[in-house]
Amino acid sequence: MSIKKVNNRKTYSNILALILGGGAGTRLYPLTQQRAKPAVPIAGKYRLIDIPISNCINSEVNYIAVLTQFLTVSLHRHISRTYNFDNFSKGWVQIWAAEQTLAGAEWYQGNADAVRKQINEIESARCAYTMILSGDHLYRMDYRELADFHWSHDADVTIAVQPVKKEEASRFGILKTEKDDRISAFAEKPKDPKLLKSLVSSDDPDQPYLCSMGIYFFKTDVLIELLQENSQEDFGKHIIPYAIETKNTFGYRFDGYWEDIGTMRSFYDTNLQLAAKDPNINFFDPNTPIYTRSRFLPGTTVENCTIQKALIADGCRIEDSVIRNSVIGLRSLIGTGSYISRSIIMGLDYYDSPDIQPEGTPPLGVGDGSQITGAILDKNVRVGRNVVIREFPRGTEIDHELYYVRDGIVVIPKGAILPDGTRIEPEEAKPSTDIEEKPAV
């Protein structure tokens, strides 16, 4: 089938969205010890992959494929249980996993290589436009506005860009745009002052540069042509610079909130910010909901607690405890007299029962009298009674048999068991002064 025979009508139903599942996600380890990065839980009840898929559905982009390869089971399970369109809807969410074929036995070697290996499926979708997204970014975008920009400029390739501060420019791919929004130059994580000066795109002294958001909109025939002419593996490093030189490439400026969940610190800070009164991203918008798997859980029960700036998901039981500046995930069980501050408790996949609980271990959840500050507890952990966890100085990195420390944040891996009285804290730690007694009720 030739892509030229596809109807080139400029409608949102003629857009194919490809969401990249990512690689090993080493900077989020151990949260990626048993799952792909897009499957990492966020905001108590969601997973990172829910963000781009929800943006697509809310933008009337209903042909969606997720390209996966690394630790895919939980990601595949979540997608298959969550995104099922009815028989009267046009569209689908499909999983395009890496596979060995008669044409080649290699797995995906990079994001561009992953898309290249799926050219047959792209052509079969018969969509005149293809949008490429990352599966691990947090933002809200109406892709219809991106599509309208692409069509109004008669672009071959459109790249979503965002203003960035001087001191942050070396962390991103920086694009230079002209007055007509055409992209004239690109540099990956530039550090040379002369090069940076040549990439200034704005008169704003605080944010003179534009960074690539990793969101690309192509004419499908142009995408296929670029991938066939260039055998290299990465969009940001290889395909996009080549496209700037050879195609009509434009930059679509996006001024909304956008966060690349690339490190443990950014994951931690972003989650805690979602528990604030005015979070950077609104999960409460009834017109553009963030979709996730439907679960039939009871409402959370809270008894005799002090709770401040907390995001609490469904199915939790919290008794006689203090929770401050924290995210409490699905089915979390918090024992009597516990204190949780500046922490992410991801919750449980199931409730305990005698036939599940290993003999001699604490029950699922956080045991009575435990104090947890500056930590991330992955799913299905068993924290015993009177356990103390305190954050370490920033920059601290530790690999321990029971826990990890990443940039000072204590991370308890999925399914870990912390016996009664366990203490995880800096050696020089003093008794905490920020733990307050819960007022009598």
Order of alpha helices (4+ residues) and beta strands (2+ residues): beta-beta-beta-alpha-beta-alpha-beta-alpha-alpha-beta-beta-alpha-beta-beta-beta-alpha-beta-alpha-alpha-beta-beta-alpha-beta-beta-beta-beta-beta-beta-beta-beta-beta-beta-beta-beta-beta-beta-beta-beta-beta
